[in-house]
Amino acid sequence: MMNRTAVSLAALATAAVLLMGTQFAGPAVSSALADEAVASADAHDYVLAIEGMSCAIGCPPAIESMLEGIHGVTGVSVDFETQSAKVSVSGGHQLSSEACSKALENSGYSVASISPAD
């Protein structure tokens, strides 16, 4: 049975490996976990005013799916009632109206405005 010091050191070593990505762990450990930990600390949220939504059932998931395809986007939540989308972007990335418009092009939806979330 391991003592508390050994368990603490093992936990610390595991955290260090996850934060360093695959540099020490090799390809078996994904660096996505480390990226996720860093991204959540530096995430930025934006609010998009969306035009063209006509139904509460089909439109929000379609828009969410399209916006989630933008590089750096870590989460999207579309609200039919307010005709808006909250988009979370990982640290080091910014959300541009051009990227959002391109993601929604040919879908019948458009971005009326984009602003940082409160």
LUMLOSE-344010 format. One record per atom (N, C-alpha, C): x, z, y; residue in three letters; residue number from 1; atom name. Coordinates in pm, 1 decimal, always signed. Layout:
<rs>
X  Z  Y  ALA  NUM  CA $
...
</rs>
This chain:
<rs>
+83.8  +0.0  -117.3  MET  1  N $
+0.0  +0.0  +0.0  MET  1  CA $
+88.8  +0.0  +124.4  MET  1  C $
+51.1  -84.0  +222.5  MET  2  N $
+132.2  -97.1  +343.5  MET  2  CA $
+98.1  +14.2  +441.6  MET  2  C $
+200.4  +60.8  +513.7  ASN  3  N $
+172.5  +162.2  +613.8  ASN  3  CA $
+122.0  +96.6  +742.3  ASN  3  C $
+78.0  +176.2  +836.5  ARG  4  N $
+16.3  +123.6  +959.8  ARG  4  CA $
+114.1  +40.3  +1041.7  ARG  4  C $
+237.9  +79.0  +1045.6  THR  5  N $
+337.8  +4.2  +1121.5  THR  5  CA $
+354.4  -135.3  +1063.1  THR  5  C $
+361.9  -144.7  +932.5  ALA  6  N $
+376.8  -274.6  +867.5  ALA  6  CA $
+254.5  -361.9  +891.7  ALA  6  C $
+135.7  -301.8  +887.1  VAL  7  N $
+12.7  -377.5  +912.3  VAL  7  CA $
+10.5  -426.5  +1056.2  VAL  7  C $
+49.8  -341.8  +1151.6  SER  8  N $
+54.0  -380.4  +1292.5  SER  8  CA $
+153.7  -493.1  +1316.0  SER  8  C $
+269.8  -483.3  +1253.0  LEU  9  N $
+370.2  -588.4  +1267.0  LEU  9  CA $
+321.2  -720.0  +1206.8  LEU  9  C $
+250.6  -712.1  +1095.0  ALA  10  N $
+196.3  -832.8  +1032.8  ALA  10  CA $
+91.3  -896.8  +1122.2  ALA  10  C $
+6.6  -816.6  +1183.6  ALA  11  N $
-95.8  -868.9  +1274.2  ALA  11  CA $
-31.2  -932.1  +1396.7  ALA  11  C $
+71.2  -869.1  +1450.8  LEU  12  N $
+142.7  -922.0  +1566.2  LEU  12  CA $
+211.5  -1054.0  +1531.4  LEU  12  C $
+272.2  -1061.0  +1416.6  ALA  13  N $
+338.5  -1184.1  +1373.1  ALA  13  CA $
+237.2  -1297.1  +1355.7  ALA  13  C $
+121.5  -1265.4  +1298.8  THR  14  N $
+17.3  -1366.7  +1281.2  THR  14  CA $
-30.6  -1418.3  +1415.0  THR  14  C $
-51.9  -1328.7  +1510.6  ALA  15  N $
-95.7  -1370.0  +1644.5  ALA  15  CA $
+9.8  -1458.0  +1711.1  ALA  15  C $
+135.9  -1422.5  +1696.4  ALA  16  N $
+243.2  -1502.7  +1756.0  ALA  16  CA $
+246.3  -1642.4  +1696.2  ALA  16  C $
+228.9  -1652.8  +1565.9  VAL  17  N $
+228.7  -1783.1  +1499.5  VAL  17  CA $
+111.8  -1866.7  +1549.4  VAL  17  C $
-6.4  -1806.2  +1562.1  LEU  18  N $
-123.0  -1879.9  +1611.0  LEU  18  CA $
-102.2  -1927.6  +1753.2  LEU  18  C $
-42.7  -1843.4  +1837.4  LEU  19  N $
-19.5  -1882.9  +1975.7  LEU  19  CA $
+88.4  -1990.0  +1988.5  LEU  19  C $
+181.9  -1991.7  +1897.9  MET  20  N $
+288.4  -2091.5  +1902.5  MET  20  CA $
+246.0  -2222.1  +1836.9  MET  20  C $
+130.5  -2223.5  +1775.2  GLY  21  N $
+83.4  -2344.9  +1710.0  GLY  21  CA $
+159.1  -2371.5  +1582.3  GLY  21  C $
+187.5  -2494.3  +1556.7  THR  22  N $
+250.9  -2532.2  +1431.1  THR  22  CA $
+402.9  -2528.9  +1437.7  THR  22  C $
+459.7  -2489.9  +1551.0  GLN  23  N $
+604.9  -2489.6  +1564.2  GLN  23  CA $
+670.4  -2408.0  +1453.5  GLN  23  C $
+616.8  -2289.1  +1422.9  PHE  24  N $
+675.1  -2205.3  +1320.1  PHE  24  CA $
+592.6  -2205.6  +1192.4  PHE  24  C $
+464.2  -2229.2  +1205.2  ALA  25  N $
+376.1  -2216.3  +1090.0  ALA  25  CA $
+374.3  -2340.5  +1002.9  ALA  25  C $
+417.1  -2452.0  +1056.2  GLY  26  N $
+412.3  -2576.3  +981.7  GLY  26  CA $
+273.5  -2637.5  +988.2  GLY  26  C $
+254.5  -2752.3  +925.8  PRO  27  N $
+128.7  -2824.8  +938.1  PRO  27  CA $
+9.2  -2756.6  +873.7  PRO  27  C $
+32.0  -2654.4  +790.7  ALA  28  N $
-80.6  -2589.1  +723.3  ALA  28  CA $
-165.9  -2508.5  +819.8  ALA  28  C $
-108.0  -2462.8  +931.9  VAL  29  N $
-183.0  -2384.8  +1029.9  VAL  29  CA $
-210.4  -2473.5  +1150.1  VAL  29  C $
-336.3  -2490.6  +1181.4  SER  30  N $
-374.4  -2578.0  +1291.5  SER  30  CA $
-344.2  -2513.7  +1425.5  SER  30  C $
-295.4  -2592.1  +1519.3  SER  31  N $
-272.2  -2540.8  +1653.9  SER  31  CA $
-401.2  -2536.4  +1733.5  SER  31  C $
-511.7  -2581.6  +1676.8  ALA  32  N $
-640.2  -2577.1  +1746.1  ALA  32  CA $
-678.4  -2434.0  +1779.9  ALA  32  C $
-646.0  -2337.9  +1693.1  LEU  33  N $
-678.0  -2198.4  +1721.0  LEU  33  CA $
-601.9  -2149.0  +1843.0  LEU  33  C $
-475.8  -2184.1  +1852.3  ALA  34  N $
-396.9  -2144.1  +1967.6  ALA  34  CA $
-448.5  -2213.7  +2092.5  ALA  34  C $
-481.1  -2342.4  +2083.0  ASP  35  N $
-534.7  -2416.6  +2196.2  ASP  35  CA $
-665.0  -2354.8  +2244.4  ASP  35  C $
-750.2  -2313.8  +2150.5  GLU  36  N $
-878.6  -2254.2  +2185.5  GLU  36  CA $
-859.4  -2122.6  +2259.4  GLU  36  C $
-763.1  -2041.9  +2214.9  ALA  37  N $
-738.1  -1913.1  +2279.8  ALA  37  CA $
-688.9  -1932.6  +2421.8  ALA  37  C $
-600.3  -2027.8  +2442.9  VAL  38  N $
-549.0  -2055.4  +2576.0  VAL  38  CA $
-657.5  -2117.6  +2662.0  VAL  38  C $
-733.5  -2211.1  +2608.5  ALA  39  N $
-836.0  -2281.1  +2685.1  ALA  39  CA $
-944.1  -2187.0  +2734.3  ALA  39  C $
-983.5  -2090.8  +2652.1  SER  40  N $
-1090.7  -2002.0  +2693.9  SER  40  CA $
-1048.4  -1916.8  +2813.2  SER  40  C $
-921.3  -1885.8  +2824.7  ALA  41  N $
-874.4  -1806.1  +2936.6  ALA  41  CA $
-869.6  -1887.5  +3065.0  ALA  41  C $
-850.1  -2016.7  +3055.1  ASP  42  N $
-835.6  -2102.1  +3171.9  ASP  42  CA $
-951.1  -2200.9  +3187.6  ASP  42  C $
-1063.5  -2175.8  +3124.9  ALA  43  N $
-1175.1  -2269.7  +3127.6  ALA  43  CA $
-1237.4  -2276.7  +3266.6  ALA  43  C $
-1288.8  -2393.5  +3298.0  HIS  44  N $
-1360.0  -2417.2  +3423.0  HIS  44  CA $
-1498.7  -2468.5  +3388.2  HIS  44  C $
-1598.1  -2423.9  +3462.3  ASP  45  N $
-1734.5  -2468.8  +3440.2  ASP  45  CA $
-1781.5  -2551.7  +3558.6  ASP  45  C $
-1857.1  -2655.3  +3527.4  TYR  46  N $
-1913.7  -2743.0  +3628.2  TYR  46  CA $
-2063.4  -2756.1  +3604.2  TYR  46  C $
-2137.4  -2784.1  +3709.8  VAL  47  N $
-2280.0  -2811.5  +3699.5  VAL  47  CA $
-2302.5  -2956.0  +3744.2  VAL  47  C $
-2369.6  -3031.4  +3658.0  LEU  48  N $
-2401.0  -3170.6  +3687.0  LEU  48  CA $
-2550.8  -3184.4  +3708.6  LEU  48  C $
-2590.3  -3252.7  +3813.8  ALA  49  N $
-2730.3  -3289.0  +3831.7  ALA  49  CA $
-2748.3  -3421.5  +3758.1  ALA  49  C $
-2840.4  -3423.1  +3663.1  ILE  50  N $
-2860.8  -3540.3  +3577.6  ILE  50  CA $
-2990.7  -3610.1  +3617.1  ILE  50  C $
-2985.5  -3740.6  +3629.5  GLU  51  N $
-3104.9  -3820.8  +3655.7  GLU  51  CA $
-3138.9  -3902.8  +3532.8  GLU  51  C $
-3268.8  -3922.0  +3510.8  GLY  52  N $
-3312.2  -4008.2  +3401.7  GLY  52  CA $
-3367.9  -3936.5  +3280.8  GLY  52  C $
-3368.6  -3802.4  +3281.0  MET  53  N $
-3425.7  -3729.8  +3167.2  MET  53  CA $
-3578.0  -3735.8  +3175.7  MET  53  C $
-3640.3  -3774.3  +3064.6  SER  54  N $
-3785.9  -3786.6  +3063.3  SER  54  CA $
-3853.3  -3697.2  +2960.3  SER  54  C $
-3776.4  -3634.4  +2873.3  CYS  55  N $
-3837.3  -3547.6  +2772.0  CYS  55  CA $
-3745.9  -3429.0  +2743.2  CYS  55  C $
-3805.9  -3318.0  +2704.9  ALA  56  N $
-3730.1  -3195.2  +2681.2  ALA  56  CA $
-3673.3  -3187.6  +2540.4  ALA  56  C $
-3719.2  -3276.2  +2450.9  ILE  57  N $
-3676.8  -3266.9  +2311.3  ILE  57  CA $
-3557.9  -3357.9  +2280.8  ILE  57  C $
-3564.9  -3482.5  +2318.4  GLY  58  N $
-3460.6  -3577.9  +2281.8  GLY  58  CA $
-3349.3  -3593.2  +2383.4  GLY  58  C $
-3382.0  -3580.3  +2511.3  CYS  59  N $
-3281.6  -3606.3  +2614.8  CYS  59  CA $
-3166.0  -3505.2  +2616.9  CYS  59  C $
-3193.2  -3374.6  +2620.1  PRO  60  N $
-3080.1  -3280.4  +2627.4  PRO  60  CA $
-2977.0  -3295.4  +2515.6  PRO  60  C $
-3017.2  -3304.7  +2388.1  PRO  61  N $
-2913.0  -3318.3  +2285.8  PRO  61  CA $
-2837.0  -3450.7  +2295.4  PRO  61  C $
-2904.0  -3555.8  +2339.3  ALA  62  N $
-2835.0  -3684.7  +2354.9  ALA  62  CA $
-2729.1  -3675.6  +2464.2  ALA  62  C $
-2764.9  -3614.1  +2576.1  ILE  63  N $
-2670.3  -3599.4  +2687.2  ILE  63  CA $
-2555.8  -3506.9  +2647.3  ILE  63  C $
-2587.9  -3397.1  +2579.2  GLU  64  N $
-2483.4  -3304.7  +2533.7  GLU  64  CA $
-2382.7  -3376.8  +2445.6  GLU  64  C $
-2431.4  -3457.0  +2354.4  SER  65  N $
-2343.7  -3529.8  +2263.0  SER  65  CA $
-2252.1  -3625.4  +2338.4  SER  65  C $
-2306.5  -3695.1  +2436.3  MET  66  N $
-2224.8  -3790.2  +2512.8  MET  66  CA $
-2120.0  -3719.4  +2597.9  MET  66  C $
-2157.9  -3610.6  +2664.6  LEU  67  N $
-2064.0  -3539.3  +2751.0  LEU  67  CA $
-1957.2  -3465.9  +2670.4  LEU  67  C $
-1989.5  -3422.6  +2548.5  GLU  68  N $
-1890.9  -3355.2  +2463.8  GLU  68  CA $
-1777.5  -3448.5  +2422.6  GLU  68  C $
-1798.0  -3578.8  +2436.8  GLY  69  N $
-1694.3  -3675.7  +2403.2  GLY  69  CA $
-1587.4  -3691.0  +2509.9  GLY  69  C $
-1604.9  -3628.4  +2625.0  ILE  70  N $
-1505.8  -3637.6  +2732.7  ILE  70  CA $
-1386.6  -3548.7  +2698.7  ILE  70  C $
-1267.3  -3602.3  +2715.1  HIS  71  N $
-1144.8  -3528.6  +2684.5  HIS  71  CA $
-1138.0  -3400.4  +2767.5  HIS  71  C $
-1114.3  -3287.7  +2701.1  GLY  72  N $
-1101.8  -3159.4  +2768.4  GLY  72  CA $
-1229.4  -3078.3  +2772.9  GLY  72  C $
-1344.5  -3141.0  +2742.5  VAL  73  N $
-1471.4  -3069.2  +2744.8  VAL  73  CA $
-1480.8  -2979.8  +2621.2  VAL  73  C $
-1511.5  -2852.1  +2644.0  THR  74  N $
-1520.2  -2756.7  +2533.8  THR  74  CA $
-1663.1  -2710.7  +2506.4  THR  74  C $
-1755.3  -2743.0  +2595.3  GLY  75  N $
-1893.7  -2703.8  +2574.5  GLY  75  CA $
-1985.7  -2766.7  +2676.1  GLY  75  C $
-2108.5  -2796.9  +2633.1  VAL  76  N $
-2209.3  -2856.4  +2720.8  VAL  76  CA $
-2343.5  -2793.1  +2690.0  VAL  76  C $
-2417.1  -2761.2  +2794.3  SER  77  N $
-2552.3  -2709.8  +2779.9  SER  77  CA $
-2640.8  -2781.9  +2881.5  SER  77  C $
-2740.4  -2855.9  +2832.4  VAL  78  N $
-2829.0  -2932.4  +2919.7  VAL  78  CA $
-2962.2  -2859.5  +2932.2  VAL  78  C $
-3010.7  -2848.6  +3054.7  ASP  79  N $
-3138.3  -2782.7  +3083.6  ASP  79  CA $
-3235.6  -2886.2  +3139.3  ASP  79  C $
-3337.3  -2919.8  +3060.8  PHE  80  N $
-3435.2  -3020.4  +3102.5  PHE  80  CA $
-3511.9  -2974.5  +3226.2  PHE  80  C $
-3547.8  -2847.5  +3229.6  GLU  81  N $
-3628.4  -2795.1  +3339.7  GLU  81  CA $
-3560.4  -2812.4  +3475.1  GLU  81  C $
-3429.9  -2787.4  +3480.7  THR  82  N $
-3356.4  -2800.0  +3606.3  THR  82  CA $
-3289.6  -2936.9  +3621.4  THR  82  C $
-3303.9  -3021.7  +3517.0  GLN  83  N $
-3242.6  -3154.6  +3518.1  GLN  83  CA $
-3092.1  -3144.6  +3544.9  GLN  83  C $
-3029.0  -3050.3  +3474.9  SER  84  N $
-2886.7  -3027.6  +3498.0  SER  84  CA $
-2813.1  -3001.7  +3367.3  SER  84  C $
-2681.5  -3008.5  +3375.7  ALA  85  N $
-2595.8  -2978.6  +3261.3  ALA  85  CA $
-2483.5  -2888.2  +3308.4  ALA  85  C $
-2453.0  -2785.7  +3228.4  LYS  86  N $
-2336.5  -2701.8  +3253.5  LYS  86  CA $
-2229.1  -2747.6  +3156.3  LYS  86  C $
-2114.6  -2783.5  +3209.5  VAL  87  N $
-2005.9  -2837.3  +3128.4  VAL  87  CA $
-1883.7  -2747.4  +3143.6  VAL  87  C $
-1830.2  -2701.2  +3031.3  SER  88  N $
-1708.9  -2619.7  +3030.2  SER  88  CA $
-1591.1  -2708.9  +2993.6  SER  88  C $
-1483.4  -2693.8  +3069.8  VAL  89  N $
-1363.9  -2775.8  +3051.1  VAL  89  CA $
-1245.1  -2684.3  +3030.4  VAL  89  C $
-1160.2  -2718.2  +2934.4  SER  90  N $
-1043.7  -2634.6  +2905.7  SER  90  CA $
-943.6  -2640.2  +3020.4  SER  90  C $
-859.7  -2536.8  +3025.0  GLY  91  N $
-758.8  -2526.9  +3128.7  GLY  91  CA $
-670.5  -2650.1  +3134.1  GLY  91  C $
-631.7  -2685.8  +3254.4  GLY  92  N $
-547.2  -2803.1  +3272.3  GLY  92  CA $
-624.9  -2931.9  +3283.6  GLY  92  C $
-754.5  -2927.1  +3263.1  HIS  93  N $
-838.1  -3046.0  +3275.1  HIS  93  CA $
-936.3  -3028.2  +3390.1  HIS  93  C $
-971.8  -3139.4  +3451.5  GLN  94  N $
-1074.7  -3139.6  +3553.1  GLN  94  CA $
-1182.0  -3237.3  +3510.2  GLN  94  C $
-1302.3  -3212.7  +3553.8  LEU  95  N $
-1413.8  -3299.7  +3519.8  LEU  95  CA $
-1442.3  -3389.6  +3639.1  LEU  95  C $
-1437.6  -3519.0  +3618.0  SER  96  N $
-1464.0  -3612.2  +3727.3  SER  96  CA $
-1599.4  -3679.0  +3709.1  SER  96  C $
-1657.7  -3718.6  +3820.2  SER  97  N $
-1786.0  -3788.3  +3812.4  SER  97  CA $
-1768.4  -3922.3  +3741.8  SER  97  C $
-1650.9  -3982.8  +3753.1  GLU  98  N $
-1624.9  -4110.4  +3685.8  GLU  98  CA $
-1629.2  -4093.6  +3534.1  GLU  98  C $
-1566.7  -3986.8  +3484.2  ALA  99  N $
-1566.5  -3962.4  +3339.7  ALA  99  CA $
-1708.0  -3935.5  +3289.4  ALA  99  C $
-1784.8  -3858.4  +3366.6  CYS  100  N $
-1922.9  -3828.4  +3326.6  CYS  100  CA $
-2008.9  -3954.2  +3329.4  CYS  100  C $
-1993.8  -4032.5  +3434.6  SER  101  N $
-2071.1  -4156.7  +3445.3  SER  101  CA $
-2037.6  -4252.2  +3332.2  SER  101  C $
-1909.1  -4261.4  +3298.3  LYS  102  N $
-1868.1  -4349.3  +3189.0  LYS  102  CA $
-1926.6  -4302.0  +3056.0  LYS  102  C $
-1928.1  -4168.5  +3034.6  ALA  103  N $
-1982.3  -4113.6  +2910.2  ALA  103  CA $
-2131.4  -4143.5  +2897.2  ALA  103  C $
-2201.3  -4147.7  +3009.3  LEU  104  N $
-2345.9  -4169.4  +3006.9  LEU  104  CA $
-2386.6  -4315.2  +3029.8  LEU  104  C $
-2289.1  -4404.1  +3054.5  GLU  105  N $
-2323.0  -4542.2  +3087.0  GLU  105  CA $
-2402.0  -4608.1  +2974.5  GLU  105  C $
-2492.8  -4692.1  +3014.4  ASN  106  N $
-2581.1  -4766.9  +2923.1  ASN  106  CA $
-2677.4  -4677.1  +2845.4  ASN  106  C $
-2698.2  -4552.8  +2891.5  SER  107  N $
-2787.1  -4461.8  +2820.3  SER  107  CA $
-2917.8  -4437.7  +2894.6  SER  107  C $
-2923.1  -4479.9  +3020.8  GLY  108  N $
-3041.2  -4453.6  +3101.7  GLY  108  CA $
-3029.8  -4325.9  +3183.0  GLY  108  C $
-2921.7  -4251.8  +3164.1  TYR  109  N $
-2898.4  -4128.9  +3239.8  TYR  109  CA $
-2785.6  -4154.2  +3340.6  TYR  109  C $
-2786.1  -4075.6  +3447.5  SER  110  N $
-2677.5  -4085.4  +3543.7  SER  110  CA $
-2649.4  -3948.9  +3603.9  SER  110  C $
-2531.5  -3936.0  +3661.4  VAL  111  N $
-2489.1  -3811.2  +3725.2  VAL  111  CA $
-2512.0  -3825.9  +3873.5  VAL  111  C $
-2602.6  -3743.7  +3927.6  ALA  112  N $
-2632.2  -3747.6  +4070.6  ALA  112  CA $
-2528.2  -3670.4  +4150.2  ALA  112  C $
-2480.4  -3558.7  +4093.3  SER  113  N $
-2377.6  -3478.8  +4161.2  SER  113  CA $
-2305.9  -3392.6  +4058.9  SER  113  C $
-2188.1  -3347.2  +4099.1  ILE  114  N $
-2108.4  -3257.8  +4015.6  ILE  114  CA $
-2046.8  -3152.9  +4108.7  ILE  114  C $
-2053.7  -3027.5  +4066.1  SER  115  N $
-1997.6  -2920.0  +4147.9  SER  115  CA $
-1948.4  -2807.8  +4057.0  SER  115  C $
-1851.4  -2729.4  +4105.4  PRO  116  N $
-1804.8  -2615.4  +4025.8  PRO  116  CA $
-1919.3  -2515.6  +4007.4  PRO  116  C $
-1928.4  -2455.8  +3889.9  ALA  117  N $
-2030.0  -2353.8  +3863.7  ALA  117  CA $
-1990.3  -2225.0  +3933.1  ALA  117  C $
-2088.8  -2144.0  +3965.2  ASP  118  N $
-2061.6  -2014.6  +4030.1  ASP  118  CA $
-1995.1  -1919.6  +3936.6  ASP  118  C $
</rs>
